[in-house]
Structure formats: C-alpha cells, structure tokens
Amino acid sequence: MKTVLIIDDDPLYRKVMSEILDQHGWKTLTAEEGEVGIELAKTRLPGVILCDLLMPRCNGFQVCRTLRSDPATRAARIIVTSGRQFESDRQAAFAAGADEYLVKPFEPGELLSLLAGAIPEKNAVPKMKEAGGKQQTTRVKFWGVRGSIPTPGPGTLHYGGNTSCVEVRAAGQILILDAGTGLRLLGRELAAEFNGQPLDLTLLLTHTHWDHIQGLPFFLPVYQPHNQLRILGYEGARHGLDKVLTSQMESPFFPIGLRQVPANVQIEELKDLSFRVGPVRVEAWFANHPGICVGYRIFTEGASVAFFPDNESHLGHRHSAEAGQEGTAAAQAFARNEEAKLANFLSGADMLIMDTQYNREEYQRHIGWGHGCLDDVVALAIQAQIKRLFLFHHDPDHDDATIDQMVEHARRLVMDRRSTLQVEAAREGGTVVLP
C-alpha cells in the first residue's frame, strides 16, 4: 500500500487529512512536529511526505533539507503546505528540496491529483543501516522604529530614522528585540552607563531581514572582552542563524568577523516557542511575513510586552474584497481562524508594538507584502484587549507629519469602537515604564 507521512502541528488538520487519504487507498503516518517526522521518514520510508511550513522546533524548510541530504529519504516526494502565499516562501521551499507547494486551505481533489503521480512506497530507496538583583518594574525603550532602511533627515527628526531595535529591562535582565541600526545607539548608551562593568545581554531576533540585523557589526559591547551576548532566533529559509549573522561580517562586507570580536558571542537557534531568559518567560508566535519570522511576548512580574515588527493580517482579503477579489469562503474562514489564534496569543498584553507600515490606501497597493495595515492592527488590538498599542516599522517614505496623521486616524477608530485602547507611535528614544 502507498504510504504518506503527514507532518503538521495542527491535530485537527492531521486527523482530517488522514481520514481523506485513508478513503482513497493511502496508508497514513502522522507526526506533530518536524523532528518526529524526520525520524518517521527514515524508519518507515513513505513515498510521499506532506509537510507544514511553519512548525516549532523544526520548520518545513529544515525537514526538506534534512530528508534530501539523506540517501534513505532522498527519493520521497515532498509536498510543502502553508497558509501563506508569499512567492519568496514558495521559491525557498523549492530550493530546500520540496516538489510541490500547496497553500492552505486547499481542496482535497487538488492534493489527490498531486498524489496520483507520487512515487509508490515499493520504489523508495532502501533504508541505510545504522552505524555504530530583582527589578520591580519593566522598562521598554525604543532605539530604532523604522522599517526597511534607515531614513535620516529633517522629516524624521521626531520619530527617528533608525531601523528596528527595542530594549526591555525586567527582573535584572537586559533583553534586546532585533538588531537594526538602532542597536548602535543602544550599544553606546550601555557602554557609557555601565562604564566597564561586565554586561550579560540577550538579543531576540524576529527574523534575519537586513533591517533587523544590520546594527550588529556596530554594537559596541561586542568589542569589549568582559561582555557576553546571547543571540536567540529561529532558523531562516536557506541558511542557519549562525551562517546568516556571520556572513554579513565577512570580508569584503566588513573588516572584522563576528568570530573575531573580543566579547563572548553565543548564537542559539531556538526550537521551542516557549523559553526563559533568566526568570523572564518568553513566548514566540509565527508572524505572517516572508521566511521564518516570529513575534515575541515577554512576561515579567505583573506585565507583558508583545513585539511584532513585521506582520500582515491574514484578513487582508477584506480590502481586496472591495475590488471584487474576495477569496473563497474556505479561505476567508481560514484567515479568520489564523487571526483569532494571533489575538489569543496577544490577549490582554499591557503593551503591543506592531507593524503598521501602511495606511488603508497604501495597503491596497501592497497586499501580500507581509506588512501591516493600520486599520487591521487597531481592530486586532481591540479584539485582543490590548492596553497600549505602539505603531511601529514606520515606512521609509513616511515623515513625522504622516505618522502623526496615522496616530490621529487610529485614535478615531478606537473612539468609534468605544474602546479603551491607548494608541501611540513608537518614537526613537521614547521610554515606557510598566508597573
């Protein structure tokens, strides 16, 4: 009997797909995450592997690369599934070794058509033999609030022109969210404040697009031998986290390599979506943005801060629907479900820092780019009962006056909904203290 392995962290999806494929003559195996799926593929040698793209611990790109590099599983047909339609994700999946890319939700017939030409299990490659000081408040400070590219100049003096970087101090820890060009300013401030005292810093990267890592080569604390920097993030689509970060500091791009800096720099690829930095609990959630991109929620004593610098609402179809391009009922239901999951993840946060790059008119021209529409973000924040929303990832073409207008518009939306949500725009140098 032909065998298909379903690797997906959604138990309902695994159950439904198993029932459909069983009815059409397929023997199904299931795995709730990538590492388990890889082991099942190596021991059971399925002819087809149906693998979700976004999973904790081991994502779909990693599964593809691992199975393609092993002679025992190289012949399997791999179909990557995802709820996102970014062309860059599709191409990255193919580069990693996928044979097909299906966008959820898809019709069973579409999948069955792909499986009709799949490799039977009997033709699979044979298995290879095994070889033998407690802090009472949480302080958040913005060091970079811009998206895409730094924008110095007279029009950005108030909100700032550096790219994504936010500092969070809580429970004796110094956490840094993203390493855009704002990281340079933070490094100078830390060096002056601590004046030669050893620093133990943790950098949480949402993803490795350039505007989120380009400040790292200019971060002063890594050039002082008594300091320690721990960099945490999730593996990218084509290369591991270590490779991406060290590559941008290789010759001829930069005169000093990351491995040559005097400080103790540790790069760790995260597997789980929940972890701790000292006593601080951190939760991660996949963002709707090209590649492997997450947002973080930091839980401190009595407060929580959520950070999603790059994210597009799954409900973006509500805008395209006005142009007669609304998706199928199934697609809309899927989008509502994904947005509800995000709202649940954010529920009750004291502070949400979120991508609001476009106003509604601009978003019409940028649907599918992976960035937020202001109206959608305000609606999400109200739904999730957020206390304070900070507009973030300001567009490089938006001057201070434009951002002021977006704040005013957001506050009108809040008033119309009779919500208590407070809305501000993130401003370079701005500080928020949460009790």
LOVEXKE-220239 format. One line per 2 residues: their letters; for each residue x, y, z of C-alpha. Coordinates in nm, 2 decimals, m for minus. Layout:
# residues N
a = X Y Z ~ ... .
END
This chain:
# residues 435
mk = 0.00 0.00 0.00 ~ 0.12 0.35 m0.08 .
tv = 0.22 0.55 0.23 ~ 0.20 0.92 0.30 .
li = 0.35 1.09 0.61 ~ 0.17 1.40 0.74 .
id = 0.39 1.64 0.94 ~ 0.18 1.92 1.09 .
dd = 0.15 2.07 1.44 ~ m0.23 2.11 1.40 .
pl = m0.40 1.79 1.53 ~ m0.73 1.86 1.36 .
yr = m0.56 1.91 1.03 ~ m0.37 1.58 1.07 .
kv = m0.70 1.40 1.16 ~ m0.90 1.54 0.86 .
ms = m0.62 1.47 0.61 ~ m0.57 1.12 0.74 .
ei = m0.94 1.04 0.70 ~ m0.95 1.18 0.35 .
ld = m0.63 0.99 0.23 ~ m0.74 0.66 0.40 .
qh = m1.06 0.67 0.20 ~ m0.85 0.69 m0.12 .
gw = m0.62 0.40 m0.06 ~ m0.34 0.56 0.12 .
kt = m0.18 0.44 0.44 ~ m0.12 0.75 0.66 .
lt = 0.15 0.82 0.92 ~ 0.14 1.14 1.13 .
ae = 0.39 1.35 1.32 ~ 0.32 1.65 1.53 .
eg = 0.65 1.83 1.45 ~ 0.94 1.82 1.22 .
ev = 1.20 1.62 1.42 ~ 0.95 1.34 1.48 .
gi = 0.85 1.35 1.12 ~ 1.22 1.32 1.00 .
el = 1.27 1.01 1.22 ~ 0.95 0.85 1.09 .
ak = 1.05 0.92 0.74 ~ 1.39 0.75 0.80 .
tr = 1.23 0.44 0.96 ~ 0.91 0.39 0.76 .
lp = 1.02 0.53 0.42 ~ 0.69 0.68 0.30 .
gv = 0.66 0.75 m0.07 ~ 0.51 1.09 m0.01 .
il = 0.56 1.35 0.27 ~ 0.30 1.62 0.33 .
cd = 0.48 1.88 0.55 ~ 0.36 2.21 0.70 .
ll = 0.59 2.51 0.66 ~ 0.56 2.68 1.00 .
mp = 0.62 2.45 1.30 ~ 0.80 2.49 1.63 .
rc = 1.13 2.32 1.68 ~ 1.19 2.21 1.32 .
ng = 1.02 2.40 1.03 ~ 0.93 2.27 0.68 .
fq = 1.25 2.41 0.52 ~ 1.46 2.22 0.77 .
vc = 1.26 1.90 0.71 ~ 1.31 1.93 0.33 .
rt = 1.69 1.99 0.36 ~ 1.74 1.71 0.61 .
lr = 1.54 1.45 0.40 ~ 1.71 1.55 0.07 .
sd = 2.05 1.51 0.23 ~ 1.99 1.15 0.35 .
pa = 2.01 0.88 0.08 ~ 1.74 0.68 0.26 .
tr = 1.48 0.95 0.22 ~ 1.60 1.14 m0.09 .
aa = 1.35 0.98 m0.33 ~ 1.04 1.07 m0.13 .
ri = 0.80 1.32 m0.29 ~ 0.77 1.62 m0.06 .
iv = 0.47 1.85 m0.07 ~ 0.50 2.16 0.15 .
ts = 0.18 2.32 0.28 ~ 0.14 2.67 0.42 .
gr = m0.13 2.92 0.50 ~ 0.08 3.19 0.33 .
qf = 0.10 3.29 m0.04 ~ 0.44 3.47 m0.04 .
es = 0.62 3.38 m0.36 ~ 0.96 3.40 m0.17 .
dr = 0.84 3.12 0.06 ~ 0.74 2.91 m0.24 .
qa = 1.08 2.96 m0.41 ~ 1.26 2.89 m0.08 .
af = 1.07 2.57 m0.03 ~ 1.17 2.45 m0.38 .
aa = 1.53 2.55 m0.31 ~ 1.52 2.34 0.01 .
ga = 1.40 2.04 m0.18 ~ 1.02 2.05 m0.20 .
de = 0.85 1.90 m0.51 ~ 0.52 2.09 m0.46 .
yl = 0.39 2.39 m0.26 ~ 0.02 2.40 m0.16 .
vk = m0.15 2.70 0.00 ~ m0.40 2.62 0.28 .
pf = m0.69 2.58 0.26 ~ m0.68 2.36 m0.05 .
ep = m0.94 2.13 m0.20 ~ m0.89 1.75 m0.13 .
ge = m0.90 1.69 m0.51 ~ m0.61 1.92 m0.56 .
ll = m0.40 1.72 m0.32 ~ m0.52 1.39 m0.46 .
sl = m0.42 1.50 m0.81 ~ m0.07 1.56 m0.70 .
la = m0.06 1.23 m0.52 ~ m0.17 1.05 m0.83 .
ga = 0.18 1.07 m0.97 ~ 0.36 1.01 m0.65 .
ip = 0.63 0.76 m0.60 ~ 0.49 0.43 m0.47 .
ek = 0.64 0.30 m0.15 ~ 0.79 m0.01 m0.31 .
na = 1.01 0.22 m0.52 ~ 1.15 0.40 m0.23 .
vp = 1.53 0.39 m0.17 ~ 1.61 0.11 0.09 .
km = 1.69 0.22 0.44 ~ 2.05 0.27 0.52 .
ke = 2.19 0.06 0.80 ~ 2.27 0.24 1.12 .
ag = 2.63 0.30 1.22 ~ 2.76 0.22 1.55 .
gk = 1.91 4.18 4.19 ~ 1.52 4.18 4.15 .
qq = 1.36 4.47 3.94 ~ 1.00 4.57 4.03 .
tt = 0.92 4.74 3.70 ~ 0.95 4.67 3.33 .
rv = 1.12 4.94 3.12 ~ 1.08 4.95 2.75 .
kf = 1.29 5.19 2.54 ~ 1.28 5.24 2.16 .
wg = 1.62 5.27 1.98 ~ 1.50 5.21 1.62 .
vr = 1.14 5.23 1.50 ~ 1.18 5.24 1.12 .
gs = 1.13 4.96 0.86 ~ 1.32 4.86 0.55 .
ip = 1.60 5.11 0.55 ~ 1.73 5.39 0.78 .
tp = 1.59 5.73 0.69 ~ 1.79 6.02 0.84 .
gp = 1.68 6.37 0.75 ~ 1.48 6.67 0.87 .
gt = 1.15 6.50 0.81 ~ 1.21 6.21 1.06 .
lh = 1.36 6.41 1.35 ~ 1.07 6.35 1.59 .
yg = 1.00 5.97 1.54 ~ 1.35 5.88 1.43 .
gn = 1.51 5.71 1.13 ~ 1.69 5.40 1.26 .
ts = 1.56 5.05 1.19 ~ 1.41 4.81 1.44 .
cv = 1.56 4.78 1.79 ~ 1.38 4.78 2.13 .
ev = 1.53 4.74 2.47 ~ 1.34 4.57 2.76 .
ra = 1.47 4.57 3.11 ~ 1.30 4.34 3.36 .
ag = 1.39 4.11 3.66 ~ 1.75 4.21 3.63 .
qi = 1.77 4.11 3.26 ~ 1.85 4.33 2.96 .
li = 1.67 4.19 2.65 ~ 1.71 4.34 2.31 .
ld = 1.44 4.29 2.05 ~ 1.60 4.30 1.70 .
ag = 1.93 4.44 1.59 ~ 1.86 4.71 1.33 .
tg = 2.06 5.03 1.31 ~ 1.92 5.14 1.64 .
lr = 2.14 4.88 1.81 ~ 2.44 5.11 1.75 .
ll = 2.28 5.38 1.97 ~ 2.19 5.13 2.24 .
gr = 2.54 5.00 2.25 ~ 2.69 5.34 2.30 .
el = 2.44 5.41 2.58 ~ 2.51 5.07 2.76 .
aa = 2.89 5.13 2.74 ~ 2.85 5.47 2.90 .
ef = 2.60 5.36 3.16 ~ 2.79 5.05 3.29 .
ng = 3.14 5.21 3.23 ~ 3.35 4.89 3.21 .
qp = 3.13 4.66 3.42 ~ 3.06 4.32 3.26 .
ld = 2.74 4.30 3.06 ~ 2.52 3.99 3.01 .
lt = 2.29 4.07 2.72 ~ 2.02 3.87 2.53 .
ll = 1.93 3.96 2.18 ~ 1.60 3.81 2.04 .
lt = 1.58 3.83 1.66 ~ 1.24 3.81 1.50 .
ht = 1.40 3.72 1.16 ~ 1.71 3.80 0.96 .
hw = 1.59 4.05 0.70 ~ 1.86 4.31 0.68 .
dh = 1.68 4.60 0.86 ~ 1.66 4.37 1.17 .
iq = 2.03 4.27 1.19 ~ 2.24 4.54 1.02 .
gl = 2.32 4.71 1.35 ~ 2.51 4.41 1.49 .
pf = 2.85 4.49 1.34 ~ 2.84 4.83 1.51 .
fl = 2.72 4.72 1.85 ~ 3.00 4.85 2.09 .
pv = 2.96 4.59 2.37 ~ 3.08 4.30 2.14 .
yq = 3.42 4.47 2.12 ~ 3.47 4.46 2.49 .
ph = 3.61 4.12 2.61 ~ 3.43 4.11 2.95 .
nq = 3.08 4.12 2.79 ~ 2.86 3.83 2.69 .
lr = 2.59 3.85 2.42 ~ 2.35 3.56 2.37 .
il = 2.17 3.58 2.03 ~ 1.84 3.38 2.00 .
gy = 1.63 3.33 1.69 ~ 1.48 3.07 1.46 .
eg = 1.65 2.93 1.15 ~ 1.59 3.10 0.82 .
ar = 1.47 2.95 0.50 ~ 1.81 2.88 0.33 .
hg = 2.08 2.91 0.59 ~ 2.11 2.86 0.96 .
ld = 2.11 3.16 1.20 ~ 2.48 3.14 1.27 .
kv = 2.56 3.14 0.89 ~ 2.34 3.45 0.83 .
lt = 2.49 3.66 1.11 ~ 2.85 3.57 1.05 .
sq = 2.82 3.62 0.67 ~ 2.73 3.99 0.70 .
me = 3.05 4.05 0.88 ~ 3.28 3.85 0.65 .
sp = 3.53 4.02 0.41 ~ 3.47 4.21 0.19 .
ff = 3.15 4.33 0.36 ~ 3.31 4.41 0.70 .
pi = 3.67 4.43 0.83 ~ 3.61 4.23 1.15 .
gl = 3.44 3.89 1.16 ~ 3.18 3.81 1.42 .
rq = 3.40 3.52 1.54 ~ 3.69 3.76 1.59 .
vp = 3.52 4.01 1.82 ~ 3.65 4.01 2.18 .
an = 3.32 3.96 2.36 ~ 3.17 3.61 2.42 .
vq = 2.90 3.59 2.15 ~ 2.68 3.28 2.15 .
ie = 2.43 3.21 1.87 ~ 2.15 2.97 1.95 .
el = 1.88 2.85 1.72 ~ 1.55 2.81 1.91 .
kd = 1.34 2.50 1.87 ~ 1.05 2.56 2.11 .
ls = 0.81 2.85 2.11 ~ 0.84 2.90 2.48 .
fr = 1.16 2.96 2.67 ~ 1.31 3.16 2.96 .
vg = 1.58 3.43 2.98 ~ 1.67 3.40 3.34 .
pv = 1.34 3.45 3.54 ~ 1.17 3.61 3.24 .
rv = 0.93 3.39 3.04 ~ 0.92 3.45 2.66 .
ea = 0.66 3.31 2.42 ~ 0.70 3.32 2.04 .
wf = 0.44 3.31 1.76 ~ 0.49 3.28 1.38 .
an = 0.42 3.61 1.20 ~ 0.26 3.64 0.86 .
hp = 0.58 3.76 0.68 ~ 0.81 3.61 0.42 .
gi = 1.05 3.35 0.55 ~ 1.07 3.23 0.91 .
cv = 0.96 3.53 1.11 ~ 0.82 3.54 1.47 .
gy = 0.69 3.78 1.72 ~ 0.76 3.77 2.09 .
ri = 0.56 3.82 2.41 ~ 0.77 3.89 2.72 .
ft = 0.61 3.81 3.05 ~ 0.75 3.99 3.35 .
eg = 0.62 4.03 3.71 ~ 0.28 4.19 3.66 .
as = 0.32 4.30 3.30 ~ 0.37 4.17 2.94 .
va = 0.51 4.32 2.63 ~ 0.44 4.19 2.28 .
ff = 0.66 4.27 1.98 ~ 0.56 4.20 1.62 .
pd = 0.76 4.43 1.39 ~ 0.67 4.26 1.07 .
ne = 0.33 4.11 1.02 ~ 0.04 4.13 0.77 .
sh = m0.31 4.05 0.88 ~ m0.45 3.72 0.74 .
lg = m0.77 3.92 0.69 ~ m0.61 4.14 0.43 .
hr = m0.88 4.00 0.19 ~ m1.13 4.24 0.34 .
hs = m0.96 4.52 0.15 ~ m0.92 4.33 m0.18 .
ae = m1.29 4.22 m0.15 ~ m1.39 4.58 m0.22 .
ag = m1.22 4.54 m0.56 ~ m1.41 4.22 m0.62 .
qe = m1.12 3.99 m0.53 ~ m1.25 3.83 m0.22 .
gt = m1.13 3.48 m0.16 ~ m1.33 3.16 m0.13 .
aa = m1.54 3.11 0.18 ~ m1.29 2.85 0.29 .
aq = m1.00 3.10 0.25 ~ m1.19 3.36 0.45 .
af = m1.27 3.11 0.72 ~ m0.90 3.01 0.74 .
ar = m0.79 3.37 0.76 ~ m1.04 3.44 1.04 .
ne = m0.91 3.14 1.23 ~ m0.55 3.24 1.19 .
ea = m0.62 3.59 1.31 ~ m0.82 3.46 1.61 .
kl = m0.51 3.25 1.71 ~ m0.29 3.56 1.70 .
an = m0.55 3.76 1.90 ~ m0.55 3.48 2.16 .
fl = m0.17 3.49 2.18 ~ m0.17 3.86 2.23 .
sg = m0.47 3.86 2.46 ~ m0.45 4.12 2.75 .
ad = m0.10 4.24 2.68 ~ m0.01 4.56 2.85 .
ml = 0.19 4.68 2.55 ~ 0.18 4.58 2.19 .
im = 0.45 4.70 1.95 ~ 0.33 4.61 1.60 .
dt = 0.39 4.66 1.23 ~ 0.16 4.94 1.10 .
qy = 0.36 5.03 0.79 ~ 0.07 5.13 0.56 .
nr = m0.25 5.33 0.59 ~ m0.55 5.18 0.43 .
ee = m0.50 5.35 0.09 ~ m0.13 5.24 0.07 .
yq = m0.22 4.89 0.17 ~ m0.43 4.84 m0.14 .
rh = m0.10 4.85 m0.34 ~ 0.09 4.63 m0.10 .
ig = m0.13 4.34 m0.02 ~ 0.08 4.03 0.02 .
wg = 0.40 4.22 0.10 ~ 0.40 4.09 0.46 .
hg = 0.34 4.43 0.63 ~ 0.06 4.57 0.84 .
cl = m0.24 4.79 0.76 ~ m0.31 5.04 1.04 .
dd = m0.69 4.96 1.04 ~ m0.63 4.59 1.07 .
vv = m0.38 4.63 1.36 ~ m0.62 4.86 1.55 .
al = m0.90 4.61 1.51 ~ m0.67 4.32 1.62 .
ai = m0.56 4.52 1.93 ~ m0.91 4.59 2.03 .
qa = m1.01 4.23 1.98 ~ m0.72 4.11 2.19 .
qi = m0.80 4.37 2.46 ~ m0.45 4.53 2.44 .
kr = m0.39 4.82 2.68 ~ m0.14 5.02 2.48 .
lf = m0.07 4.99 2.11 ~ 0.25 5.14 1.96 .
lf = 0.26 5.18 1.59 ~ 0.59 5.05 1.46 .
hh = 0.80 4.97 1.15 ~ 0.73 5.32 1.01 .
dp = 0.75 5.33 0.63 ~ 1.08 5.49 0.50 .
dh = 0.86 5.74 0.30 ~ 0.66 5.85 0.60 .
dd = 0.77 6.17 0.76 ~ 0.68 6.29 1.11 .
at = 0.36 6.46 0.98 ~ 0.24 6.14 0.81 .
id = 0.29 5.94 1.12 ~ 0.10 6.20 1.33 .
qm = m0.19 6.16 1.09 ~ m0.18 5.78 1.13 .
ve = m0.19 5.82 1.51 ~ m0.49 6.05 1.48 .
ha = m0.67 5.81 1.25 ~ m0.61 5.52 1.48 .
rr = m0.74 5.71 1.77 ~ m1.06 5.79 1.58 .
lv = m1.10 5.42 1.50 ~ m1.07 5.34 1.87 .
md = m1.33 5.61 1.96 ~ m1.57 5.47 1.70 .
rr = m1.54 5.13 1.87 ~ m1.58 5.28 2.21 .
st = m1.26 5.10 2.32 ~ m1.02 5.20 2.60 .
lq = m0.72 5.11 2.38 ~ m0.44 5.38 2.40 .
ve = m0.26 5.44 2.07 ~ 0.08 5.60 2.02 .
aa = 0.35 5.59 1.76 ~ 0.69 5.44 1.86 .
re = 0.95 5.71 1.88 ~ 1.32 5.67 1.89 .
gg = 1.44 5.74 2.25 ~ 1.09 5.70 2.39 .
tv = 1.06 5.51 2.72 ~ 0.77 5.33 2.87 .
vl = 0.76 5.20 3.23 ~ 0.52 4.93 3.31 .
p = 0.44 4.85 3.68 .
END
